[in-house]
Every structure is written in C-alpha cells, then in structure tokens.
C-alpha cells in the first residue's frame, strides 16, 4: 500500500493548501484521460523537481475510476521511490520536498480514487445544471465517506472563455468585466463555508481569467484562491499572482511539452517568474 504524501508539518492537506505564505505556489494538473499512468508519474516527478507544490489528478468527465486510481498510485509510488532513493544516498545534494499531496480534481462522481490524499469537493457554482451543483457530489459522498480521502470544500467558478468545462458544465460564464458578479459569487462561497475558490478559464483557453476578476475574488477573506486555464507562461502566471492568486494551476502546458526536459524548463521558468515583481 502506498503511503500518504501529506507533508508532516501540516495536520491536514487543507492546512497545507490554505497556509498563508508571502508568495504563491504552483499546482500541476494531470488528466488521466490524456496520458498513461506511467507518463503521468514521470510528468509529476518533473513538475515537482521544477518547483510544483501540488499534484492534482482529474479534469475530464467520464474517466473510469480504475484509470484515475492507477494514475494516483503511479504518482504516489514514483514519489515514494524518490524519497527512498535520497534516503539511501548520503551524498545527494538535491533539496526537493517529495512530500507533495496528490489531490483529486474530479469531473464527476466516477473519477475517484481511495489512494489520493485529498479531493477538491467542488460545487460548480455558476452551472445551470443541478448535477454539477449538488448531484455529482451527492453520488460521490457515500464512496468518499468510506475512504481516508480528505474532502476540501471548494467553490468552482468558470469564467470566460470557459472552454469545454464551461460547455459540459453548462456554466453561465462570468465575463471579464463582471467584477461585482465575481465578488458576489466569492462572498457566497465564503458564506457556504468553502475554504478554497477556484477561478477557471477553461483548459487550454486562449486567454486566462481576467485580472480584475482575480482581484475582486481575492478581497473576500477566508478563501484560498486557485486560478487556472490559459496560463502558459511566466507573464500570465505573474499577472494572476499580482492580482491575488494563491495558487497557479497549469495542465495543458504539461501535456503539450514534447519531452520531459522541455517540461522541466518551461515549468521552472514559469514558477520562477510568477513571484517576480513586474516593476
């Protein structure tokens, strides 16, 4: 059985994710539908080497549990192997934290794994389909209650352009100039008791979430802000961080890299740039 990758300095994954830090962190999203478990594990390892601090697994709808589970296991085992290898090499000069949580980012109640450390238990708040508001969550809750997977209450908002997630989730997209709207949604998330708020522009979006929307959401206290979709370089990541994002999520960037060396370079550059001042 694989061991949890929960950092020992934090009692829960939520404590780790929601920790207030003077800088933003990066999360790598792995979609099990788009790669084999072995490829996913290799990419996750490279992402952590490049500075990513969270591995999220999920994204596509209708991905079988078995495929998700095998991907989570492969990533966990790859990290365990790295921890073991460094423990055997006294001369190792690497200073990489391999205790990185693997968190489910489900597209529905079927994309689950008992091997994950936690799950973003999400409500797609601006969906017009009750299944994405509470239906899928209700179907998944009995399964999750029988596991040790920690549920992290998460509000999920799809912003324009929205991409496939907006289409499938039947989301009423938040336009880039709807500052009062996203502020109200964020306050709603806070009052529901959500701890995380995820602003999504859509996988592979041509443009990321608009900076004014991120700023408005960040002004609501008690929410840890994730921003993803369309963030393909350091400039876009830095703008999101300067606007108030606590976590930057990239997924398509990882999948589109032709090889692991290119992935390491691109992620390293993005993660280095995202906390640098533009002034």
N, C-alpha and C positions, 0 to 999 in steps of 0.2 A: 504494500500500500504506500502511495506517495505521501510525503509529509507536507503540511501546510507551509506556504511561503510567507505567512504573516510575519512582518518584522517584529522581533522580540521586544522592541522598545515601545510597542503600542499594543494595548489590550484587545483592540478590535481593528478590523480593516477600515471601518468608518473613521475611527480616531486617526488612523494613518492618512487617509484620504483628505479628511477635513482639517488637518493640522494647519494652523495659521503660520505661514512662513513669509519671509521678506522677498521671496521670489516665487515664480510659477513653476509648475512641473509638467512633464510631458508623459502622455499615455499613448501606447501603441495598440491600435485596434486590429485584431486578427479575425478575419471572416473564414470560418471553417468550410464554407461553401466554395471558396475560391482557391483552396490550396490543400494539399495533403497534410496530415498531422506532422510528418517529418519536416516538411518545408516550413510549416507554421512554427515549429520548435526552433529551427535554425534562424528564422527571421526574428523570433522573440529574443533569442540569445544575442543576436547582433544589436537589436534595439536597446537592450539593457546595457551592453558594452558602450553604446553610443550615448547613454545617459537617460534613457526612458525609465520612469519610476512606477509604471503600472502597465500590466498587460491585460487588455480587455478582449474577450472572445465572444463573437457573435456578429450580428448585423443583419444578415439575410433572414427572410421569413422561410418557414417550411424546411429548415435544416434539421435532419433527424437527430434525435438525442444522441445516438451512438456516435455520429460524426463529431458532434460538439464534445462529447465526453472523451473520445480518443484524442482530440486536439488538446484539450485541457491536460490530459495525462501526459502527452508527449512533451508539452511545455514544462510541466512540473518536473518530470524526470530529467529533462535537459538541464534545468537549473540545479537540481539535486546533484547531478553529475559534476557540474562546475564547482559547487560548494565542496564536494568530496575531493575533487582534484586539487583545489587550492589548499585544502587541509593536509594533503599529502606532500605538498611542495613548499618547504620552508623558505626557499629562495624566491618564491613568487613575489613580484613587485606590484602586481595588479591590486588596485584598491577599489574593487567593484562590489557593490552591495547586491548579492544574488537573492536576498530575501524579499522578492518583489511579489506582491499579491497578484493572483490570476483571478480576474473578475468577469463574471458573465454579463454580457450586454445583449440580452435576448431579443429576438424579433417576435417571439410568441412563447406560449406555454410549452412548446415542444423542444425548444432549443436550450435544454438544461443539462447540467452535469453535477453529480454529488461530489466530484473531486475539486470543484472550484472553491476558492477561499471566500468569495462573496458574490453577490449579484446586485446590479443596479435594478432594484424593484421599481419599475417605472410606470408612470401614468403619462401617456401621450396627451397632454392637457388640451391641446388645440385640435384634437381629432374630432370629427363629426360622426365617428363610429364607436358605439358603446363598447365594442370588443377591445379597442385599444385604450379606452378609459379605465375599465374595470374587468372586462370579460376574460381576457387572456390572463390577467393577474389572478382572478378567482380560480381559474383552471389550474394554474401553476402552484398556488399556495399550498394545497394539500401535499403535493410532492416535496416542495421545499421544506415543509414543516417536519418531514421525516429525515432530513439531512442536517449536516453541520454547516451548510452554506449560509453565510450571514447575509441577511437582506438589508440593503441600504436604500431607504426611501428616497426616490428620485423623481423630480418633475422634469418632463421632457417636452421641449418646445421646438417645433420645426419652423424655421424662418425661410423666407425667400432666398434663393430659388427653390429649395426644398427637395429637388431631385426625386428619385424613386421612393425614398422613405415618405416624402410628403404625399406622393401619389397613392402608394399602397396603404399608408396610414390614414388616408382621407383627411389630411390636416388642412385647416383653414390657415394658410401661410401668413406669417407675420411679415408685413412689408418692411423694408429697411428704414422707413421714416416713422414707423408707428412706435414712437418712444413711450407714449402714455400707455399704449396697449401692452408692451412687454413689461413695463413697470407694474401694471395691474396683475398680469399673469405671475410675475415674480412674487408679489405680495400674497397672491392666492396660494402659491406654492409654500411660502413661509407659514401661512395660516393653516394649511393642511398638515403641516408638520414635516414636510420634506426637508431633508438635510442637504441634498445635492440638487442642483439645477443644471440641466444640460441644454445648451442652445445649439441647434443643429441646422446647418445649411444644406445638408444632403451629401451623400457620398460622391466624391468626385465633382462637386459643384464648381461651376465656373467662377463664382465669387463667394467668399466666406461670409459669415454673419457680419452685418454692418456694425461698425464700431459704436455708433450711438446706442444700439440695442444692448450691446455688451455693457456699456457704461451704465445704462439705466438699470439693468438687472443687478449689477454689482453693488448698487446703492442700497439694496434690500439686505438687512442684516440677517445673519444666521444661515446663509446659503453658501455652499461651496460651489463655485461656478466652473462648469466644464464647457468648452467651446470646441466644436469640430465641424468638419465639412469644408472643403475648398481651401484648406490651409496647406500649401505645398512648398513654402519656402520660409526662410527666417524673417523676412519683412512682414509677411502676413501674420506669422506667429507673434512677432513683437508687437504689432498693432493691436492684436487681441489682448495680449498681456497688459499693454499700456492702458487699454480700455477697462481692465479689471478682471480678466480671466485668471482663475487659479490653476486650471489645468488646460493644456492644449492637447487635443486628440487628433492623431493622423492615422489613416488606414490605407487609403488608395495609394498614397506615396510609397508605402511599404510594398504593396503588391506590384507596383509599376516599375520598381527598380530591377534592372536586368540581371544583377548578381548581388551577392552579399557584400562585396567590397563597396559597390556603389551605394547600397543601402546604408552602410555604416557612415560613409562620407556625408550623404545627404542628411541623415538624421543628426549626426554630430554637428553639422553646420547650423541646422535649424534650431537645435536645442541650445547651442552656444549663443545664437543671435537673439533668441526670443526674450532673454532677460537683459539684453543690452539696451541702453538708452539710445533713442533716435536723435537726441540733441547733440 
